[in-house]
Amino acid sequence: MGGDEVRPRVPQLRLDELLEELQARIDAARGTRDRVHSLLEAVLSVGRELDLTQVLRRIVEAAAVLVDARYAALGVIGPDGETLSQFLTVGLEDDEIARIGPYPTGRGLLGELIRHPEPLRLDSLSEHPASYGCPAHHPVMRTFLGVPVRVRGEVFGNLYLTDKRGGEEFDADDESVISTLAVAAGVAIDNARLYEGSQRQHGWLRASAEITRALLSGSPRSEVVELIAQRAREITGAELADVSVPVPGTAALRVELALGGDAAERLGLVVPADGTLSGEAVAKAEPVTTADLAGDPRLSGGPRRFDGLGTAVAVPLGRAGGLIEGVLLLARRAGEPPFTEREIGPLLSFADQAALALELGERRRDAEQLAMLEDRDRIARDLHDLAIQRLFATGMTLQSAARFIEHSGASDRVLRAVGDLDETIKIIRSTIFGLRAREDAAGHGLRARVVRVVGDAQPTLGFAPRLSMEGLLDTDVPAETAEHVVAVLAEALSNTARHAGARRVEVSLRATGTQVVLAVQDDGVGIPEQGRRSGLRNMVERAEGLGGALELSSPPEGGARLVWSAPLGN
């Protein structure tokens, strides 16, 4: 009987084993099905996005979910093919990232996949020969899986996954799943880049049409250059855009236009060409890039004004004759992707348009100057042919009539009137001489020079100052005094642009016959109690050297008023 009881149990045990094995295979099949389903969902999720940044973020998140990794990252290889230009992470909080410090650039184990773009799976990443350890405050990581992401056959970047949850190790299935995701990611990245490129090209074409309309409509040079810089900044996603122009007679550049960031602090700055990205672009007459504008050791010239900025490009603005008229500088925030050839190419076309705007503006000023000189010729001829002749005839008539006036008082008055007419004729002749003074036909008289200084200050101030001039400035003011007047005016307008924060500036220049008086008044913050006074000291010395004076005051309505005067020798 005991043997009869054992025999039925043996088939029952065998049946239980078979059922357990079947259940295990069903679970495995279900797990495989679920994983394939998750992989398909991840591929679809990645493929839906067209924004490149979002695509990269989706890829990292999907990779972490698919293999149940605690930490995941995607490193984008930079243009040099040796370092990482972007590093996106999953699994680390913002405060953890801040404590760890700067993102890796591709050394150690991360660089191993850059040098050898093949899947790499490790049970203990610290034991790999290329592992250099982790920086302070970095979480301890044990297991590792790395897979390259290729776009059109070229390695775009690498997926890095560490610490599978539950303490397990990454297996061949995990490697296969991530490799499959990497293929789909390559297609999604390529699509996003193509879409981004088409959108950028559309933006360039639209901006080019807008700039062409501005040029043909006769918009001022400053407005066209600002439009070019603004559109270039928007299309490239730059944090700031500066246009700098060479300072004549020096090896320096002046920031004529500043957009974004601390624009008010940069506007009007004069920086050396040597040791600056813009200066290097002028010297080479070609675009120059840097991966770190704030920390590039080559760029040590001028005051520090690029903290927090990373990749940048400087594009020279040339002319048909080969002269460099200025430089367009674009910079992005630290950590953002570098400027690529796809972006720099259209920028060169934009630079050509900017150079055209500069040259057209110069030609327009020349045409206006020529028109003004021709108008002066006409006025001088009219004064000489009409006004002087009539005044002279009137004086002769009065002088003849005085002989027939018996009353001595009346006769004296008539003779004084004749003397006044003679003096008036002298003044008109002096005015005619001033109108006809060419000085090499380039408008080098004091009036023309003052107009140029005020015009040059417009881009720096952000508006056009109001200018009024009286008296015989081109004839009564000696050349030496005129030099001081121009220098003081330029210094005053520069100080106003950099420190006053004004919205209105009025410039007045008068020659009274005994002295020349220059007044500059603004509605800004007023006269600072502290700060650099070297500019004001120079103005005082210029005035005192000529026997004049400098007065500073704060008008009741606010702002500051500067009055500089010097005597005129008679």
C-alpha positions in Angstrom: 0.0 0.0 0.0 2.9 2.4 0.7 4.2 1.9 -2.9 0.7 2.6 -4.3 0.7 6.0 -2.5 4.1 7.1 -3.8 3.4 6.4 -7.4 0.5 9.0 -7.8 2.6 11.7 -6.1 5.5 11.5 -8.7 3.4 12.6 -11.7 1.8 15.3 -9.5 5.2 16.8 -8.6 6.3 16.6 -12.3 3.1 18.4 -13.3 3.8 21.2 -10.7 7.3 21.7 -12.1 6.0 21.9 -15.6 3.3 24.4 -14.5 5.9 26.5 -12.8 8.2 26.5 -15.8 5.3 27.4 -18.0 4.4 30.2 -15.7 8.0 31.5 -15.8 8.0 31.4 -19.5 4.7 33.2 -19.6 6.0 35.9 -17.3 9.2 36.2 -19.4 7.1 36.5 -22.5 4.9 39.1 -20.8 8.0 41.0 -19.6 9.4 40.9 -23.1 6.1 42.1 -24.5 5.9 44.9 -21.9 9.5 45.9 -22.6 8.9 46.0 -26.4 5.8 48.0 -25.8 7.7 50.4 -23.6 10.5 50.7 -26.2 7.9 51.4 -28.9 6.3 54.1 -26.7 9.7 55.6 -26.0 10.5 55.7 -29.8 7.2 57.3 -30.5 7.6 59.8 -27.7 11.1 60.8 -28.9 9.9 61.0 -32.5 7.0 63.4 -31.7 9.3 66.3 -30.8 10.8 68.7 -33.3 12.6 71.0 -30.8 16.1 69.7 -30.6 16.5 70.4 -26.8 13.2 68.6 -26.0 14.3 65.7 -28.2 17.5 65.3 -26.3 15.7 65.5 -23.0 13.1 62.9 -24.0 15.9 60.5 -25.1 17.6 60.6 -21.7 14.3 60.2 -19.8 13.2 57.3 -22.0 16.6 55.5 -21.6 16.4 55.7 -17.8 12.9 54.3 -17.8 13.6 51.4 -20.2 16.5 49.9 -18.2 15.3 51.1 -14.8 18.5 53.2 -14.2 18.8 55.5 -11.3 21.0 58.0 -13.2 21.1 58.7 -17.0 22.9 61.3 -19.1 23.4 62.3 -22.7 26.6 63.9 -23.7 26.7 65.8 -27.0 30.2 65.7 -28.7 31.5 69.2 -29.6 32.8 70.4 -32.9 36.4 69.3 -32.0 35.2 65.7 -31.8 37.1 65.2 -28.5 35.0 66.9 -25.8 31.4 67.3 -24.7 29.7 70.5 -25.6 26.4 69.6 -23.8 25.5 67.3 -21.0 21.9 66.5 -20.0 21.2 64.5 -16.9 18.3 62.6 -15.3 18.2 61.5 -11.6 20.1 64.5 -10.1 18.3 67.4 -8.4 19.4 71.0 -9.1 21.0 71.4 -5.7 23.0 68.2 -6.2 24.2 69.4 -9.6 25.2 72.8 -8.1 27.3 71.0 -5.4 29.0 68.8 -7.9 30.1 71.7 -10.0 30.7 72.1 -13.8 29.5 69.4 -16.1 32.1 66.9 -17.4 33.8 67.7 -20.6 34.6 64.1 -21.7 37.5 62.9 -19.8 37.9 59.5 -18.0 35.3 56.9 -18.6 33.0 59.3 -20.5 35.8 60.0 -22.9 36.3 56.3 -23.5 33.1 56.2 -25.5 34.2 59.3 -27.5 37.5 57.6 -28.4 35.9 54.2 -29.0 32.2 54.6 -30.0 31.0 51.1 -29.1 28.5 49.9 -26.5 30.2 49.5 -23.1 28.8 47.5 -20.2 30.5 47.4 -16.8 29.6 45.6 -13.5 31.9 48.1 -11.6 32.8 51.3 -13.4 35.5 52.1 -10.8 37.5 49.1 -12.0 37.8 50.3 -15.6 41.3 51.6 -16.5 39.8 54.8 -17.9 37.9 55.6 -14.7 39.4 58.6 -12.8 36.9 58.6 -9.9 34.2 61.1 -9.2 34.4 64.7 -8.1 33.4 65.7 -4.5 29.7 65.5 -3.7 29.1 63.2 -6.7 26.9 60.2 -5.8 28.6 56.8 -5.8 27.8 54.8 -8.9 28.6 51.1 -9.5 27.1 49.6 -12.7 27.5 51.3 -16.0 26.0 51.1 -19.6 27.2 53.4 -22.4 25.9 53.5 -25.9 26.8 55.9 -28.8 24.1 57.8 -30.6 24.8 58.2 -34.4 23.2 60.7 -36.8 23.8 60.0 -40.5 26.6 57.7 -39.7 28.5 60.2 -37.5 28.6 59.9 -33.7 26.4 62.7 -32.3 26.9 61.9 -28.6 26.7 59.1 -26.0 24.0 57.8 -23.7 25.4 57.0 -20.2 23.3 55.0 -17.7 24.4 54.0 -14.1 23.1 52.1 -11.1 20.2 49.8 -12.1 17.6 49.8 -9.4 17.4 46.8 -7.1 21.2 46.4 -7.1 21.1 44.4 -10.4 23.6 44.6 -13.2 22.9 45.7 -16.7 22.5 42.7 -19.0 22.6 42.0 -22.7 18.9 42.8 -23.1 19.4 46.2 -21.5 22.2 46.9 -24.0 20.0 45.7 -26.9 17.1 47.9 -25.8 19.3 51.1 -25.4 21.1 50.4 -28.7 17.7 50.2 -30.4 16.6 53.4 -28.7 19.9 55.1 -29.8 19.0 54.2 -33.4 15.6 55.8 -33.1 17.1 58.7 -31.2 19.5 59.4 -34.1 16.6 59.6 -36.6 14.7 61.9 -34.2 17.8 64.2 -33.7 18.3 64.4 -37.4 14.7 65.3 -38.0 14.8 68.0 -35.3 18.0 69.4 -36.7 16.5 69.6 -40.2 13.4 71.3 -38.9 15.5 73.7 -36.8 17.6 74.5 -39.8 14.6 75.1 -42.0 13.1 77.4 -39.4 16.3 79.3 -39.0 16.7 79.7 -42.8 13.1 81.0 -42.9 14.0 83.5 -40.2 17.1 84.6 -42.0 15.2 85.1 -45.3 12.4 87.1 -43.5 15.0 89.2 -41.6 16.9 89.9 -44.9 13.8 91.1 -46.6 13.0 93.4 -43.6 16.6 94.8 -43.6 16.4 95.3 -47.4 13.2 97.3 -47.0 14.8 99.4 -44.3 17.9 100.1 -46.5 15.8 101.1 -49.5 13.4 103.3 -47.5 16.4 105.4 -46.4 16.2 104.5 -42.7 19.1 106.0 -40.6 22.2 103.9 -40.4 21.9 103.4 -36.7 18.4 101.9 -37.0 19.4 99.5 -39.7 22.5 98.3 -37.8 20.3 97.8 -34.7 17.8 95.9 -36.7 20.5 93.6 -38.0 21.9 93.0 -34.6 18.5 92.4 -33.1 17.4 89.9 -35.7 20.7 88.0 -35.5 20.3 87.8 -31.8 16.8 86.5 -32.0 17.5 83.9 -34.8 20.6 82.5 -33.1 19.2 82.5 -29.6 22.1 84.7 -28.4 22.0 86.4 -25.0 23.6 89.5 -26.2 24.6 91.2 -29.5 27.1 94.0 -29.7 28.3 96.1 -32.7 31.8 97.6 -32.2 33.5 100.0 -34.6 37.2 100.9 -34.8 38.3 104.1 -33.1 40.2 106.2 -35.8 43.9 106.6 -35.1 44.0 104.0 -32.3 44.2 100.2 -31.9 40.9 100.2 -30.1 37.2 99.4 -30.6 34.1 101.3 -29.3 30.9 99.5 -28.6 28.5 101.5 -30.7 25.4 99.3 -30.1 24.7 96.9 -27.3 21.6 94.6 -26.9 20.8 92.2 -24.1 22.6 91.6 -20.8 24.0 94.7 -19.1 23.7 96.7 -22.3 23.9 100.1 -20.5 27.3 99.2 -19.0 28.7 98.0 -22.3 27.4 100.8 -24.5 30.1 103.3 -25.4 33.0 101.2 -23.9 36.3 101.6 -25.6 38.3 98.4 -25.5 41.6 97.4 -27.0 41.5 95.4 -30.2 44.3 93.1 -28.9 43.0 90.5 -26.5 39.3 90.7 -27.5 37.2 88.4 -29.7 36.0 91.4 -31.8 39.5 92.7 -32.2 40.7 89.2 -33.4 37.8 89.2 -36.0 39.0 92.6 -37.3 42.6 91.4 -37.5 41.8 88.2 -39.3 38.9 89.7 -41.4 36.9 86.5 -40.8 34.5 85.1 -38.2 36.2 84.0 -34.9 34.5 81.7 -32.3 35.2 80.7 -28.7 33.6 78.1 -26.5 34.0 80.3 -23.3 33.8 84.0 -23.8 34.1 84.8 -20.1 37.0 82.5 -19.4 39.0 82.2 -22.7 42.6 82.9 -21.7 43.2 84.5 -25.2 40.7 87.2 -24.4 42.2 89.3 -21.7 41.8 92.8 -23.1 39.4 95.4 -21.7 37.1 95.3 -18.6 35.4 92.1 -17.7 31.8 92.3 -19.0 31.0 88.8 -20.1 30.5 86.9 -16.9 28.0 84.1 -17.2 28.4 83.8 -20.9 29.8 80.8 -22.9 30.1 80.3 -26.6 30.4 83.3 -28.8 31.1 84.4 -32.4 32.5 87.7 -33.8 31.7 88.5 -37.4 33.5 91.4 -39.2 31.5 93.9 -41.1 33.5 94.7 -44.2 33.2 97.0 -47.2 33.7 96.5 -50.9 37.2 98.0 -50.6 38.2 95.4 -48.0 38.1 97.9 -45.0 36.5 96.6 -41.8 33.8 99.0 -40.6 32.8 97.1 -37.5 32.2 93.8 -35.8 29.0 92.0 -34.8 29.5 90.0 -31.6 26.9 87.3 -30.5 27.2 85.4 -27.3 25.1 82.7 -25.5 24.8 81.8 -21.9 27.2 79.4 -20.4 26.2 75.7 -21.0 24.3 76.4 -24.2 25.4 74.8 -27.5 28.2 76.3 -29.5 27.7 78.2 -32.8 27.9 75.8 -35.7 28.9 76.3 -39.4 25.1 76.2 -40.2 24.6 79.3 -38.2 27.9 81.2 -39.1 27.2 80.9 -42.8 24.0 83.0 -42.8 25.7 85.4 -40.4 28.2 86.2 -43.0 25.4 87.2 -45.4 24.0 89.3 -42.6 27.4 90.9 -42.1 27.5 91.9 -45.7 24.1 93.6 -45.2 25.4 95.4 -42.1 28.4 96.6 -44.1 26.1 97.8 -46.8 24.1 99.7 -44.2 27.3 101.3 -42.8 28.5 102.3 -46.3 25.1 103.6 -47.3 24.9 105.7 -44.2 28.3 107.1 -44.9 27.3 107.9 -48.5 24.1 109.5 -47.3 26.1 111.7 -44.9 28.4 112.7 -47.7 25.4 113.6 -49.9 23.8 115.6 -47.1 27.1 117.4 -46.5 27.4 118.2 -50.3 23.9 119.5 -50.4 24.6 121.7 -47.3 27.8 123.1 -48.9 25.9 123.8 -52.2 23.2 125.5 -50.2 25.8 127.6 -48.4 27.2 128.6 -51.8 23.8 129.8 -52.9 23.3 131.7 -49.6 26.7 133.3 -49.9 26.0 134.4 -53.5 22.6 135.8 -52.5 24.1 137.7 -49.6 26.9 139.1 -51.7 24.9 140.0 -54.8 21.8 141.3 -53.0 22.2 142.1 -49.3 25.7 143.7 -49.4 25.0 145.8 -52.6 21.7 147.2 -51.2 23.3 147.9 -47.8 26.2 149.6 -49.5 23.9 151.7 -51.7 21.8 152.7 -48.6 24.9 153.7 -46.8 26.1 155.9 -49.7 22.7 157.5 -49.9 22.6 158.3 -46.2 26.2 159.6 -46.3 25.3 162.0 -49.2 22.1 163.1 -47.4 23.9 163.9 -44.2 25.5 166.9 -45.9 22.1 168.5 -46.4 21.0 168.1 -42.7 21.4 171.3 -40.8 20.6 169.9 -37.4 23.9 168.7 -35.9 22.2 166.0 -33.7 20.3 164.5 -36.7 23.4 164.6 -38.8 25.4 162.7 -36.2 22.7 160.1 -36.0 22.7 159.5 -39.7 26.5 159.2 -39.7 26.3 156.7 -36.9 23.8 154.7 -38.9 26.2 154.8 -41.9 28.9 153.4 -39.5 26.5 150.7 -38.3 25.8 149.7 -42.0 29.5 149.5 -42.6 29.9 147.2 -39.6 27.0 145.1 -40.8 28.6 144.7 -44.2 31.8 143.5 -42.5 29.8 140.9 -40.5 28.0 139.7 -43.7 31.3 139.4 -45.5 32.7 137.4 -42.6 29.7 135.2 -42.7 30.1 134.7 -46.5 33.7 133.7 -45.9 32.6 131.2 -43.3 30.0 129.7 -45.5 32.5 129.3 -48.3 35.3 127.9 -46.2 35.7 124.3 -47.4 38.9 123.0 -45.7 39.5 120.3 -48.4 35.8 120.1 -49.1 35.3 117.7 -46.1 33.5 120.0 -43.7 36.3 120.5 -41.2 34.8 123.8 -39.8 33.7 123.9 -36.2 30.1 123.7 -37.1 30.5 120.6 -39.2 32.7 118.9 -36.6 30.2 119.6 -33.8 27.4 118.2 -35.9 29.5 115.0 -36.5 30.3 114.6 -32.8 26.6 115.0 -31.9 25.6 112.5 -34.7 28.2 110.0 -33.5 26.8 110.2 -30.0 23.3 109.2 -31.1 23.8 105.4 -31.2 25.5 105.5 -27.8 22.8 107.6 -26.2 20.0 105.8 -27.9 18.4 109.0 -29.2 19.4 112.2 -31.1 20.6 115.1 -28.9 19.1 118.5 -29.6 21.7 120.9 -31.1 21.6 124.6 -31.6 24.5 126.9 -32.8 24.8 130.7 -33.0 27.4 133.1 -34.2 30.4 133.0 -36.5 31.8 129.7 -35.2 33.8 128.9 -38.3 35.5 132.3 -38.5 35.7 133.8 -35.0 36.8 130.7 -33.1 40.5 130.0 -33.5 41.6 126.5 -34.6 43.2 125.7 -31.2 40.0 126.7 -29.3 37.9 124.8 -31.8 39.9 121.6 -31.0 39.2 122.1 -27.3 35.5 122.7 -27.9 35.2 119.4 -29.9 37.1 117.4 -27.3 35.0 118.8 -24.4 31.7 118.1 -26.3 32.8 114.5 -27.1 33.8 113.9 -23.4 30.6 115.4 -22.1 28.3 113.3 -24.4 30.3 110.2 -23.6 29.9 110.8 -19.8 26.2 111.4 -20.3 25.7 108.2 -22.2 27.6 106.0 -19.7 26.5 107.5 -16.4 23.5 109.8 -16.6 20.7 107.5 -17.8 19.3 110.5 -19.6 16.4 110.5 -22.1 17.0 114.0 -23.4 20.2 116.0 -24.1 20.4 119.6 -25.3 23.7 121.0 -26.8 24.2 124.7 -27.3 27.2 126.3 -28.9 27.5 130.1 -29.2 30.2 132.5 -30.4 29.4 135.9 -29.0 32.3 137.9 -30.4 34.1 137.9 -27.1 33.9 134.3 -26.1 32.7 130.8 -27.2 30.2 129.1 -24.9 29.4 125.4 -25.0 26.5 124.1 -22.9 25.4 120.5 -22.4 22.3 119.8 -20.4 20.5 116.4 -19.7 17.6 115.1 -17.7 19.5 112.2 -16.1 20.5 111.3 -12.6 22.4 114.4 -12.0 26.0 115.0 -10.9 27.4 112.0 -8.8 29.0 112.9 -5.5 31.6 110.1 -6.0 33.1 108.5 -9.0 35.9 109.1 -11.5 36.5 112.8 -12.1 39.4 112.6 -14.6 37.1 113.6 -17.5 35.8 116.7 -15.7 39.4 117.6 -14.6 40.5 117.5 -18.3 37.6 119.8 -19.2 38.6 122.3 -16.5 42.3 122.2 -17.6 41.3 122.8 -21.2 39.2 125.9 -20.2 41.8 127.3 -17.8 44.5 126.8 -20.4 42.6 129.2 -22.6 41.7 131.6 -19.8 38.1 130.3 -19.6 36.1 128.4 -17.1 33.9 125.3 -16.5 30.6 125.4 -14.5 28.6 122.4 -13.3 25.1 122.8 -11.9 21.9 120.8 -11.3 18.9 122.5 -12.8 15.7 122.6 -10.7 13.9 120.2 -13.1 16.7 117.6 -12.5 19.7 116.3 -14.4 22.9 118.2 -15.0 24.1 121.2 -16.8 27.7 121.8 -18.0 28.8 125.2 -19.3 32.3 125.5 -20.8 33.6 128.8 -22.0 36.8 130.3 -23.4 37.6 133.9 -24.6 38.0 134.8 -28.2 41.0 137.0 -28.9 40.2 140.2 -30.9 
